[in-house]
Amino acid sequence: MPRQLSVPAGVSACAVATTAKEAAFRIDYPLAAARNTRVVALDADAESIVRAAAAEEWGQARFYSTTDPGHELVTMDGDAVDLAGELEDSNTVVMVSTNGQNAEAAATIGAACKVRGIMTAGLVVTPGQLTSEALVALRPHARILLVPAEPDDLTELLRATRA
């Protein structure tokens, strides 16, 4: 027969039961500042996903599209900017692809991030497909790869990484 507790163990019971010694291990400072995330669409369908995410409020995230060879990024406002300059203060780059177009751009961005020690992630937005040209294009250049991703996975990833 299971032992009956004399005091109910509700949601707040853990907070009450914490000793001073245990409380010393609590993190009592604010979370780190938002990451300087760069989100790059590698094809037209990916650009619509990136545009939808860009419409939300973000800390330091910036959003772009690109084409081969990938040395130039295009902001959501249509301004062309240099890849190297945009990576200068970045610590995370997310590449989004739906069809594998602009594989050379993915390679260029991945190589630039590797040299700078910037974490890369890839979203292969091909719902229901575990293999695709997008996967082949991103796999060598993304340390983290979400396959197959849904369009709203981008915003969830950005929220999770405090972009």
One Martini backbone bead per residue (centre of mass of N, CA, C, O) as a GRO file, in nm:
protein
  163
    1MET     BB    1   0.096   0.036   0.023
    2PRO     BB    2   0.083   0.355  -0.007
    3ARG     BB    3   0.208   0.632   0.119
    4GLN     BB    4   0.088   0.883   0.316
    5LEU     BB    5   0.064   1.216   0.315
    6SER     BB    6   0.027   1.477   0.546
    7VAL     BB    7   0.127   1.669   0.316
    8PRO     BB    8   0.066   1.836   0.056
    9ALA     BB    9   0.212   1.819  -0.285
   10GLY     BB   10   0.229   2.088  -0.436
   11VAL     BB   11   0.353   2.325  -0.635
   12SER     BB   12   0.468   2.500  -0.373
   13ALA     BB   13   0.622   2.288  -0.196
   14CYS     BB   14   0.912   2.318  -0.307
   15ALA     BB   15   0.964   2.611  -0.219
   16VAL     BB   16   0.929   2.553   0.086
   17ALA     BB   17   1.149   2.306   0.101
   18THR     BB   18   1.376   2.488   0.058
   19THR     BB   19   1.685   2.532   0.137
   20ALA     BB   20   1.950   2.731   0.178
   21LYS     BB   21   2.146   2.540   0.034
   22GLU     BB   22   1.971   2.502  -0.223
   23ALA     BB   23   1.933   2.811  -0.293
   24ALA     BB   24   2.237   2.860  -0.378
   25PHE     BB   25   2.173   2.722  -0.678
   26ARG     BB   26   2.027   2.951  -0.774
   27ILE     BB   27   1.929   3.161  -1.026
   28ASP     BB   28   1.969   3.534  -0.962
   29TYR     BB   29   1.984   3.621  -1.269
   30PRO     BB   30   1.957   3.732  -1.560
   31LEU     BB   31   1.930   3.670  -1.860
   32ALA     BB   32   2.067   3.679  -2.132
   33ALA     BB   33   2.096   3.833  -2.393
   34ALA     BB   34   2.022   3.859  -2.692
   35ARG     BB   35   2.074   3.730  -2.981
   36ASN     BB   36   2.271   3.758  -3.287
   37THR     BB   37   2.059   3.687  -3.525
   38ARG     BB   38   2.066   3.520  -3.846
   39VAL     BB   39   1.828   3.508  -4.117
   40VAL     BB   40   1.827   3.280  -4.408
   41ALA     BB   41   1.702   3.273  -4.722
   42LEU     BB   42   1.738   3.034  -5.006
   43ASP     BB   43   1.436   3.089  -5.106
   44ALA     BB   44   1.123   3.188  -5.187
   45ASP     BB   45   0.966   3.018  -4.978
   46ALA     BB   46   1.153   3.090  -4.741
   47GLU     BB   47   1.102   3.396  -4.750
   48SER     BB   48   0.808   3.387  -4.649
   49ILE     BB   49   0.883   3.270  -4.373
   50VAL     BB   50   1.082   3.493  -4.288
   51ARG     BB   51   0.887   3.731  -4.312
   52ALA     BB   52   0.688   3.638  -4.096
   53ALA     BB   53   0.898   3.644  -3.866
   54ALA     BB   54   0.991   3.948  -3.904
   55ALA     BB   55   0.708   4.073  -3.803
   56GLU     BB   56   0.811   4.028  -3.538
   57GLU     BB   57   0.938   4.054  -3.223
   58TRP     BB   58   1.287   4.134  -3.171
   59GLY     BB   59   1.588   4.182  -3.066
   60GLN     BB   60   1.869   4.095  -3.274
   61ALA     BB   61   1.728   4.011  -3.520
   62ARG     BB   62   1.794   3.925  -3.866
   63PHE     BB   63   1.671   3.949  -4.213
   64TYR     BB   64   1.712   3.732  -4.510
   65SER     BB   65   1.830   3.696  -4.841
   66THR     BB   66   1.958   3.468  -5.106
   67THR     BB   67   2.212   3.393  -5.348
   68ASP     BB   68   2.415   3.294  -5.558
   69PRO     BB   69   2.703   3.269  -5.366
   70GLY     BB   70   2.641   3.452  -5.076
   71HIS     BB   71   2.796   3.741  -5.029
   72GLU     BB   72   2.497   3.846  -5.045
   73LEU     BB   73   2.248   4.023  -4.881
   74VAL     BB   74   1.887   4.063  -4.827
   75THR     BB   75   1.676   4.250  -4.700
   76MET     BB   76   1.339   4.302  -4.634
   77ASP     BB   77   1.382   4.599  -4.781
   78GLY     BB   78   1.615   4.542  -5.028
   79ASP     BB   79   1.896   4.554  -4.909
   80ALA     BB   80   2.229   4.533  -4.976
   81VAL     BB   81   2.462   4.311  -4.807
   82ASP     BB   82   2.736   4.201  -4.645
   83LEU     BB   83   2.812   3.914  -4.500
   84ALA     BB   84   3.058   3.985  -4.322
   85GLY     BB   85   2.921   4.230  -4.180
   86GLU     BB   86   2.674   4.064  -4.055
   87LEU     BB   87   2.872   3.864  -3.883
   88GLU     BB   88   3.036   4.037  -3.683
   89ASP     BB   89   2.789   4.029  -3.432
   90SER     BB   90   2.738   3.729  -3.452
   91ASN     BB   91   2.613   3.393  -3.300
   92THR     BB   92   2.375   3.328  -3.516
   93VAL     BB   93   2.267   3.102  -3.786
   94VAL     BB   94   1.977   3.078  -4.000
   95MET     BB   95   1.882   2.839  -4.239
   96VAL     BB   96   1.637   2.845  -4.508
   97SER     BB   97   1.474   2.559  -4.672
   98THR     BB   98   1.272   2.390  -4.947
   99ASN     BB   99   1.470   2.297  -5.233
  100GLY     BB  100   1.802   2.357  -5.266
  101GLN     BB  101   1.856   2.621  -5.340
  102ASN     BB  102   2.151   2.776  -5.311
  103ALA     BB  103   2.397   2.590  -5.213
  104GLU     BB  104   2.635   2.789  -5.233
  105ALA     BB  105   2.531   2.982  -5.015
  106ALA     BB  106   2.536   2.779  -4.785
  107ALA     BB  107   2.843   2.731  -4.804
  108THR     BB  108   2.935   3.021  -4.758
  109ILE     BB  109   2.799   3.067  -4.485
  110GLY     BB  110   2.915   2.822  -4.336
  111ALA     BB  111   3.216   2.900  -4.370
  112ALA     BB  112   3.201   3.180  -4.233
  113CYS     BB  113   3.106   3.066  -3.959
  114LYS     BB  114   3.333   2.869  -3.895
  115VAL     BB  115   3.567   3.077  -3.884
  116ARG     BB  116   3.398   3.248  -3.646
  117GLY     BB  117   3.223   3.055  -3.451
  118ILE     BB  118   2.933   3.021  -3.565
  119MET     BB  119   2.628   2.919  -3.515
  120THR     BB  120   2.442   2.669  -3.696
  121ALA     BB  121   2.122   2.652  -3.864
  122GLY     BB  122   1.869   2.429  -4.007
  123LEU     BB  123   1.576   2.456  -4.218
  124VAL     BB  124   1.370   2.195  -4.346
  125VAL     BB  125   1.087   2.284  -4.538
  126THR     BB  126   0.941   1.951  -4.564
  127PRO     BB  127   0.664   1.832  -4.511
  128GLY     BB  128   0.691   1.473  -4.489
  129GLN     BB  129   1.006   1.494  -4.563
  130LEU     BB  130   1.325   1.330  -4.521
  131THR     BB  131   1.395   1.394  -4.822
  132SER     BB  132   1.609   1.639  -4.992
  133GLU     BB  133   1.768   1.901  -5.136
  134ALA     BB  134   1.775   2.073  -4.880
  135LEU     BB  135   1.928   1.870  -4.707
  136VAL     BB  136   2.181   1.843  -4.885
  137ALA     BB  137   2.257   2.152  -4.869
  138LEU     BB  138   2.269   2.182  -4.536
  139ARG     BB  139   2.418   1.956  -4.377
  140PRO     BB  140   2.731   2.060  -4.404
  141HIS     BB  141   2.637   2.374  -4.269
  142ALA     BB  142   2.484   2.249  -4.007
  143ARG     BB  143   2.484   2.177  -3.675
  144ILE     BB  144   2.176   2.227  -3.690
  145LEU     BB  145   1.888   2.011  -3.782
  146LEU     BB  146   1.561   2.054  -3.917
  147VAL     BB  147   1.375   1.747  -3.979
  148PRO     BB  148   1.096   1.826  -4.078
  149ALA     BB  149   0.986   2.140  -4.111
  150GLU     BB  150   0.787   2.392  -4.012
  151PRO     BB  151   0.712   2.715  -4.055
  152ASP     BB  152   0.680   2.772  -3.727
  153ASP     BB  153   0.969   2.678  -3.630
  154LEU     BB  154   1.121   2.942  -3.650
  155THR     BB  155   0.987   3.100  -3.420
  156GLU     BB  156   1.049   2.889  -3.203
  157LEU     BB  157   1.356   2.899  -3.228
  158LEU     BB  158   1.389   3.203  -3.169
  159ARG     BB  159   1.265   3.195  -2.888
  160ALA     BB  160   1.456   2.977  -2.762
  161THR     BB  161   1.720   3.177  -2.841
  162ARG     BB  162   1.660   3.481  -2.793
  163ALA     BB  163   1.617   3.673  -3.063
   0.00000   0.00000   0.00000
